[in-house]
Amino acid sequence: MFRKIVTIAGTVGIFAGGFALIGVMGAMRPKIEPKEIALAPPAVFFTVADPRAVTLDVYAQGEVKPRTDINLTAEVAGRIVKTSDAFVVGGAFNAGDLLVKIEDADYRAAVAGARARVAQAEESLRREEAESDLARKDYEALGRKADPSELTLRMPQLAQARAAFAAAQADYAAAALDLERTSIRAPFKGRVRERTAGVGQFISPGAPIGRIFSTDVAEVRLPMTDGDLAKSGLSIAFFETPEKKGPDVTLSATIAGEYHEWKARIARTDGAIDPATRQVSAIAVVEDPYGAGADNGAPLAMGLFVDARITGKPIENAVVLPRSALYGRDTVYVIARDDTLIERKVTLVSADKDTVTLAAGVNDGERVVTSPLRGAKGGDKVAPTLTTDIPGAMRVGEAEQMSVAETVREGATP
């Protein structure tokens, strides 16, 4: 019994001694003060703002169309007896050229009859004038003091003769006009788009003979957005004047495997916005597209689809930055002298795939961040590195550096 008590007491003593030893050793352990880990600021790339005059061109596409495109119709009835060699599809003609001749025998006969009626009416008028003059002299010879009546002086008969003479002259003019209309002539210089009548065919007034278009001026409708109008300096309902010329335009296309360019200008813009596209079309014109306006013998053919480069207005003190410098719609980050970020609102005038152009918001010589920053805000400390590549291009190793910077910024903890 005594041995059992001694065994239990020994075991308890061993445990108590062990715990006491652990407590003494823990009390003797040196204390470690926690230290805060200092994070390195994220590395960012920047470019230095360099304001300069910039001309922003506008690019568009459109179809070449003639200014005048009409249906050629007959004004008198008859059988076609002759057509011009130029009156074929694609044929070229000048203003006043004879295109179609209608049989005119009946019309020449009508002119001859009208001329004879004019002579008869003139003879009757002269006779009535003589009769009226003679009646006045007879009345005066009688010595009467009262004024003679119009009937005494044969004034009604004289008026009737004058009216008949005027009507005969009008009939003659109408007959001569119909005779002239048997020769259908070109109203302008142009080309034949379509021919629908030929020799031997009888046509009536208003019957279509063909379709022709003018070649003095070619037009291209170029759809433009509101931003395009701003860059080109145009407005809705613009119309050029001698004092205010429209912007220059370069039209281009590939024909038969060869590249060609034609010089044009903006002559006017639409006076209303297209409700379907919410755009405004600018009309570019080319003088004499088949002659002086041709490019090395290649005419600006109607129906050709062309690319257009419209010369924009110059913007003074514009800043061109890489596209990666823009955050949201109108925000960039500028690096202050103490390497902290400053959020800046800017005025954006143009944005394309690689660059953005600012009209205001960034000053000359300021450092503008070009690296994407997630969760950036004004006052953040950064480690700037100058970008030397072309705008919009990423330096070699830049992606890896940005990844490390973001990991340190977002994922590291003390």
Secondary structure, DSSP 4 states (H G I P E B T S, - for coil): -HHHHHHHHHHHHHHHHHHHHHHHHHHHSPP----PPPPPPPEEEEEE---EEEE--EEEEEEEEES-EEEEE-SS-EEEEEE-TT-STT-EE-TT-EEEEE--HHHHHHHHHHHHHHHHHHHHHHHHHHHHHHHHHHHHHTT--SPPPTTTTTHHHHHHHHHHHHHHHHHHHHHHHHHHTTEEE-SSSEEEEEE---TT-EE-TT-EEEEEEE-SEEEEEEEE-HHHHHHHT--TT-B--SSSPPPEEEEEEEETTEEEEEEEEEEEE-SS--TTT--EEEEEEEESTTTTTSBTTB---TT-EEEEEEPPPEEEEEEEEEGGG-BTTTEEEEE-TTSBEEEEE-EEEEE-SSEEEEEES--TT-EEE-S--TT--TT-B-EEEE--S-TTPPPTTHHHHHHHHHHHHHH---
